[in-house]
Amino acid sequence: MEEFLPFFPLKLVVFPDEKLNLHVFEPRYKQLINECIAEGKSFGIPVFDTGIMEFGSEMIVEKVVKNYANGEMDIVTRCTRVFELVTFQEMVAGKLYAGGKVTFIENNKDGEIEQWSRLKELAAQLVEILRMDHKLNVADLTEEYELVHKLGLSLEQEYDMLQMENQSQRYEFLIRHMELAIPFVKEMERAKERIQLNGHFQHIDPLKF
């Protein structure tokens, strides 16, 4: 079933249940957000790279943090689901902003517990190597989306994952990424340690024969 959404294109990917803080300052987006607040409507963030991409995120305004005298505002938004673009209008009739028809894609929670355990195991290894335990407590993770922006994925990789309807596919995607990344990160960390030691006096225990 197709639905119409006003659009706020951005060069980023927002995943389901992820929150996004926005400072709204352009006239077209001030109009869009004010209408969404007044009418309780959602809006869409189509991913923008070199142009408008085919997939994006439906968003709701959860909170207005600050209103400025000139009409600008700071807001907290949250992604509810992922959509695929059907039509795109650069300017909706009588409005300043873009919009279009979309269909929403499924989010099939078919991930296996073994996949989730492996994913968390690899995530724990990665944060330990990077000494980022204080920034990400792997034990507290409840779903794969909480990891994505912390793994150094490119916009293209995040966009690929946004389109995946099956959780099992997303699990495998992240597992594969970390299995490839961890050996590289380990080597980079070893190189950093060697660079830091260069020129410093080192305490070396004598060999015992």
C-alpha positions, 0 to 999 in steps of 0.5 A, spaced: 500 500 500 502 506 497 502 512 502 504 519 501 510 522 505 513 529 505 521 529 504 527 531 508 533 528 504 539 527 508 546 524 506 545 519 512 542 513 514 537 512 519 535 505 522 528 503 525 528 506 532 534 510 532 533 517 534 536 523 530 537 530 533 536 535 527 537 543 527 531 545 522 533 552 519 531 552 512 524 555 510 522 549 507 523 544 512 521 549 518 514 549 514 515 541 513 516 540 521 511 545 523 506 541 519 508 534 522 507 537 529 501 540 528 497 535 524 501 529 528 504 526 521 510 523 519 516 525 514 521 521 510 528 522 510 530 519 503 538 517 503 541 523 498 548 521 495 549 524 488 542 524 488 535 522 491 536 514 493 530 509 492 530 507 500 529 512 506 526 512 513 520 514 516 521 519 521 516 522 527 518 528 531 518 526 538 520 532 542 521 540 540 527 541 544 528 549 542 524 554 538 528 560 536 525 567 535 526 566 527 522 560 527 528 555 527 528 549 532 532 543 535 528 537 535 528 530 536 526 525 531 525 517 531 525 512 525 519 508 525 520 504 519 524 503 512 520 505 505 522 504 498 520 510 494 515 510 488 514 517 486 518 523 487 516 531 487 521 536 487 516 541 490 509 538 493 503 543 490 502 549 494 508 547 499 516 549 499 518 542 500 519 535 496 515 529 497 512 523 494 509 516 494 512 510 498 511 503 500 514 500 507 518 494 507 518 488 512 522 488 518 522 480 519 525 478 525 528 471 523 535 472 526 538 466 530 540 466 537 547 463 534 548 469 529 546 474 535 551 471 540 557 471 534 555 478 533 556 480 540 562 476 541 565 480 535 563 486 537 566 485 544 573 483 541 572 490 536 571 494 542 576 491 546 581 492 541 579 499 540 579 500 548 572 503 547 569 499 552 567 505 556 563 508 550 559 501 548 557 496 553 556 490 548 552 486 554 547 492 553 545 491 546 538 488 544 538 489 537 543 489 531 541 496 529 545 499 535 551 497 532 551 499 525 554 507 526 559 504 531 562 499 526 565 504 521 561 502 515 561 507 509 554 510 507 554 505 501 554 499 506 549 502 511 544 504 505 545 496 503 543 494 510 537 499 510 534 495 504 535 488 508 528 485 510 530 479 514 534 480 520 538 474 519 541 477 513 543 483 517 546 479 522 550 476 517 552 482 513 555 485 520 558 478 522 562 478 515 564 486 516 567 485 523 570 478 521 574 482 515 575 488 520 578 485 526 584 483 523 586 489 520 584 493 526 589 489 530 594 490 525 593 498 525 593 498 533 600 494 533 603 499 528 600 505 533 604 502 539 610 501 535 610 508 532 609 510 540 615 506 542 619 509 536 625 513 540 623 511 547 628 508 551 625 500 552 626 496 558 628 489 555 629 483 560 636 480 558 635 473 555 637 467 559 640 461 557 
